[in-house]
Amino acid sequence: MKEIYKFVNGIVHVFSNVSELFNNISNLFAFDITFNIMLSSILVLAMVNGLLM
């Protein structure tokens, strides 16, 4: 049970870091919102795949 909690906690942490990172990037480059969402979802999918493999 503790393992699952750690795993979920890690994913939540990664998600908040990723969204923060993309907020900073979009502020710097003024990216289109749809592009921002697409890019972050791809990145998150890649990270989740890496965690599950």
VOPAGU-2260 file (C-alpha; in pm, 1 decimal, decimal comma):
REM VOPAGU-2260
SITE   aa  ch    i         X         Y         Z
SITE  MET   A    0       0,0       0,0       0,0
SITE  LYS   A    1     285,2     239,2      84,5
SITE  GLU   A    2     445,1     168,3    -254,7
SITE  ILE   A    3     129,2     271,2    -440,3
SITE  TYR   A    4     101,5     588,4    -231,7
SITE  LYS   A    5     465,2     673,7    -310,6
SITE  PHE   A    6     406,4     610,0    -681,1
SITE  VAL   A    7      93,5     828,8    -695,6
SITE  ASN   A    8     266,4    1098,2    -491,6
SITE  GLY   A    9     559,3    1091,3    -735,0
SITE  ILE   A   10     329,9    1127,8   -1035,8
SITE  VAL   A   11     147,4    1420,7    -874,6
SITE  HIS   A   12     483,7    1583,5    -800,0
SITE  VAL   A   13     597,8    1532,3   -1160,0
SITE  PHE   A   14     270,4    1676,7   -1292,1
SITE  SER   A   15     299,4    1993,3   -1083,6
SITE  ASN   A   16     664,7    2035,7   -1184,1
SITE  VAL   A   17     582,3    1986,5   -1552,6
SITE  SER   A   18     295,8    2237,1   -1547,4
SITE  GLU   A   19     516,9    2488,7   -1366,1
SITE  LEU   A   20     794,0    2434,6   -1619,3
SITE  PHE   A   21     556,5    2482,1   -1912,8
SITE  ASN   A   22     409,3    2795,0   -1755,0
SITE  ASN   A   23     760,5    2940,9   -1740,0
SITE  ILE   A   24     837,0    2836,0   -2098,2
SITE  SER   A   25     508,2    2973,2   -2232,9
SITE  ASN   A   26     573,2    3301,6   -2052,3
SITE  LEU   A   27     913,9    3324,0   -2217,5
SITE  PHE   A   28     806,9    3228,6   -2568,7
SITE  ALA   A   29     433,4    3312,6   -2563,5
SITE  PHE   A   30     342,2    2975,0   -2713,8
SITE  ASP   A   31      -3,6    2897,3   -2845,9
SITE  ILE   A   32    -209,9    2731,4   -2570,8
SITE  THR   A   33    -304,6    2428,4   -2782,2
SITE  PHE   A   34      61,6    2369,7   -2866,1
SITE  ASN   A   35     149,3    2402,1   -2498,5
SITE  ILE   A   36    -113,2    2144,5   -2398,9
SITE  MET   A   37      -9,0    1906,1   -2676,8
SITE  LEU   A   38     358,9    1930,2   -2584,8
SITE  SER   A   39     301,5    1883,4   -2212,6
SITE  SER   A   40      67,7    1586,8   -2266,7
SITE  ILE   A   41     327,8    1418,8   -2489,4
SITE  LEU   A   42     595,9    1481,7   -2227,3
SITE  VAL   A   43     377,4    1346,5   -1945,5
SITE  LEU   A   44     284,0    1037,4   -2149,4
SITE  ALA   A   45     651,2     972,9   -2217,5
SITE  MET   A   46     736,5    1006,6   -1847,5
SITE  VAL   A   47     449,8     780,8   -1737,8
SITE  ASN   A   48     560,0     523,5   -1996,3
SITE  GLY   A   49     912,1     544,3   -1856,6
SITE  LEU   A   50     783,9     489,0   -1501,8
SITE  LEU   A   51     564,1     193,6   -1598,1
SITE  MET   A   52     816,2      12,4   -1819,8
